[in-house]
Amino acid sequence: MAEELVLERCDLELEANSSYHHTTDLCQDRLVVRRGQAFRLALHFEGRGYEASVDSLTFSVETADEVYLELEDERREYVLTQQGFIYQGSARFIKSTPWNFGQFEDGILDICLTLLDVNPKFLKDASRDCSRRNSPVYVGRVVSAMVNCNDDQGVLLGRWDNKYEDGISPMSWIGSVDILRRWKNESCQRVKYGQCWVFAAVACTVLRCLGIPTRVVTNYNSAHDQNSNLLIEYFRNKFGELQGDKNEMIWNFHCWVESWMTRPDLEPGYEGWQAIDPTPQEKSEGTYCCGPVPVRAIKEGDLSTKYDAPFVFAEVNADVVDWIQQEDGSMQKSINNSLTVGLKISTKSVGRDEREDITHTYKYPEGSAEERAAFTRANHLNKLAEKEETGLAMRIRAGQNMNMGSDFDVFSHITNNTSENHICSLLLCARTVSYNGVLGPECGTLQLLDLTLEPFSEKSIPLHILYEKYCECLTETNLIKVRGLLVEPATNSYLLAERDIYLENPEIKIRILGEPKQRRKLVAEVSLQNPLTVPLSGCAFTVEGAGLTEEQKTAEISDPVGPGEQAKARVDLLPLYMGRYKLVVDFESDKLKAVKGYRNVIIGPS
């Protein structure tokens, strides 16, 4: 009888498996493999080798691969890619902001596991929490709650009032790695500060690190509907200015993430991209989290679907009503055809540094029978009602050269499509605005009390906006809201039009000096021209990219940088690996903040 087979050791073949599974960067000393992909183990026995005719070996193998993406290029983009873009600006001027997700950088995997281990569900019942981590639905919900710190030891504290002196401005972050490391190094204390794109980017890093395909999504003219009535109502005084505190607002843009997974907890057909929103807005089951909810359920108007379908549906479909207060105190409904909720829903394209418009995944074409069916299913009575038509129309048009530091014009373009004269008053007003709709000081105004609109005519009335008026009150999102209010006293009719103007920052130029090769020193020269009429002080470039130490990530510049002069710095790089990566650069000074730039670098063999 053959001697009993005794297992001596198991060789996990770390180097070969890690290379095959693209996890070499993720962890050097442990086996990390991808679900649904084969890997090799070598078993070593004491005394003698395995004999197939004599010995019987039994393996018990179990998978929970609910996040499998069929296409290799999509797996590479949504799991493996460490850099990307987040879209900001406004619906008519979409701005791409580079971001370093860095899910494979040193220590990030352990930080992500720590995040799971300090979540309240783990602290309450560790074994139950761990047993549910094979479900991406459960993990997505936990990550949504833990990226914000509103209920727990989460990562980021949100702030939207432009007072960031005791922390770091949300606009200054250019990657997730620094945020996650700060959180871990400071004993899981909240990091100050985040706003929606920062919350979304950190969630994307954590979910990609855990192997869940994820992308950051931006929705323009995004509604924050508190009471789930699918209606945002603005109450304004006779000048069109908003009155009172507004918790329900239209955000210029709002970011969340989508993760790819099956939904065994839902009816068939709801697998695929799921919306997850870690920005703390409203509570879900008593916690500040949102999702995952199938994007398809939003498109179909199925608001009974888990989780938080009504809130996400409102973000892309809510209706807006403006009420103007009259002299006698009564409220008059105004017509505003310039604001549509849920526009240009955007994410980075697969394998390319370009924007992909995914609005069609959330909404059917406007006016289509499918759209009306979705609204009927969602009981969206506001959208199903017939729109008021008027013979007068107004929209705000942008002028030329709307650059940071310049004076520029915007125009109220008014059309009279009737056969009659209309005697109106026009008020144009420009105010700085945060991306979430909170207005700042006035930076331009024009009032015409006696404006005659001839039959079948068009008029374009300019409003001049000066740099000296907006320079001190512009937020780091570079947005100005222009509002036009046209009133016809004879018919007691009010016509409102608004537009968000984005002021473009100067370009950061990045020049690579020398031939990029792995494990060889490389120098990058970064520069920016001061576009302002005043000198800049406190200038610094912050750089994210492979092979940078903490000391190399900041390059300060000698003061001052005069008007029209170049701010320049050199950064030493040590690329560790072959391949393509992105240098992400941020510029900040006393008067010019959160200017982003990037460059792709192809690293060849040493």
C-alpha positions, 0 to 999 in steps of 0.5 A: 500500500502506498504511503499516504500523500502529505501536503508539504507546501503550496506555491502560489506562483506569485510572479507569474500569476500577478503578471497574468492577472495584471495585479503586479502593481497592486500587491508584491507579497500576496496573491491577488487574482481576478475573478473569472480568470484561471491561475496556477498553483503548485502543490509540493508533497512530503516524501514522494510525488503525486501518482495519478493511478494511486492518489486522489486529489479533490479541489473545492473551488467557488466563484462569485463573479457578478462583475464580469465584463466581456470585452477586454478593452472595457476591462482594461479601462474600467478596472486597470486604468489608473488615470482618466478624466472627470467632466466639469464646466457647464452643459455648453462648455464641457471642461475635462479635468484629469485625475489620477485614480492610482488604485495600484499605488503602494498601500492603496489595496490595504487602505481599501480593505481598511475602509471596509473593516471600519464600516458600521456594518462590519463593526456591528457584525463582522462575520455577517459583513464579511460573508456579504462582501462577495456581493458587488451590490453590498460592497457598492452600497458600503463604499458609497456610505464610507467615502463620505464621513457623515455617518461613520469614519468615512474618508471625506468631509464635504464643504461647499461654502468656499471656506477651506482654510483649515483643509484643502480646497476640493478643486486642489485635488488631482488624484485619489491616492493622497486623499486615501493615504491621508485618511489612513495615516491620520487614523481614519480621520476625515479628510477636508474637503470634498465635493461631488467629483472628489467623492466620485473619484475616490469611490472609483479608485476604491471600487476599481481596486476591489475589482469592480468595473467603475467609471465616473459620470457627470450630469449637467443641470442636475436636480437635487430633489428633496421631497421626491415630487420631481419638481424644483420650484424657485421663488423669486422677487420682482427682480428675478432674484431667488428668495430664502434658503434653497435646499432644492437646487439645480446643480450646474453639474453633478458627478457620481459613479457607475459600476458594472454588476449583475442584479440577482436581487432584481428582475432580469434585465437590470444587470449592467451599469449601476449608478452609485453616488457617494456625495452626501445629499439625502439619506437612504435607509438612514444612511448618507449613501445612494445606489446602486440603482440600475441605469436602465431602471432610470431610463424606464421610469421604474422608480420601485427599483432598489436602491434610490431610483426616485432620487436618481430619476429626479437628477436627470428628469425633474421639471423646473418652475419659476415663480415671480413675486408681484407688487401685490405680493402674489406669485406669477408663474414665469416661462423658462425654456432655457433650463433642461434638467439632465443634459450631456451625461458624460464619461471618459471613452474606452481607451481614448482621452475623449468624452463619451455622451451616455445620455441615451442610457438614462433617457429616451429621446425627447418627445418620443413615445418611449419617453412618455411611457417612462414618464407615465410609469414614473407618474411624472405629471409635470413632464406629461403636461402641455407646455405653455407657448408664447410669442416672445422668446429669450435666450442668453448668448455668449460672446467671444474670448471668455477667458479668465482675466478678460472682459467680455460680453454676453447677450440677451437675444429676444425674438418677437414671433407675433404680428404685434408690438410688445412694450417690455422691461428687461433686467440683465444680471450676472453673478458668480456661482458655485457649481451646485447653484449657490450664487455669489455677488453681482458682477454686471447688471443692465436695466431697460425700462422701455424696450419696444419689440417690433413684430417678427423682429429679433434684438440682441442686447449686450451686457458687459462683464468686467474682470475687475468686477468678478475677480475677487468673487469668482469661485474656483469653478470659474462659473458666472450665471447670467439671468435675463428677466423680460416683463410685459406689464400690459399682459402681466407676463414674465419670461426668464432665461439663464445661462452659466458661463464658464471662464477658460483657464490658461493652458498648462504646457508640459514638455518632456526633456529626453527619451522616456524609458523605464527606471531612468530619470526623466525631466518634465518642464511645466509652464503657464502664462499669467493671463491676468493684468496683475502679478501672481504670488504664491505660485506652485505646480503640483504633479501626479504621476508614476515614480514621483516621491512626495517631495517631487510632487510640489514645485514652487515658483519664484514670486512674482509672476508678472502679467503675461509672464511664464511660470515655469518649473522642472519635475524629476521623474523616475518611471518604474514600468513600461507603458502609457501613463498620464502626468497630471498637473495642478497650478495654484497661486493667490489669484489663479487656482485649480488650473489643471493640465495633463500629458500622456507619456509613453515609457519604453524599455530601458 
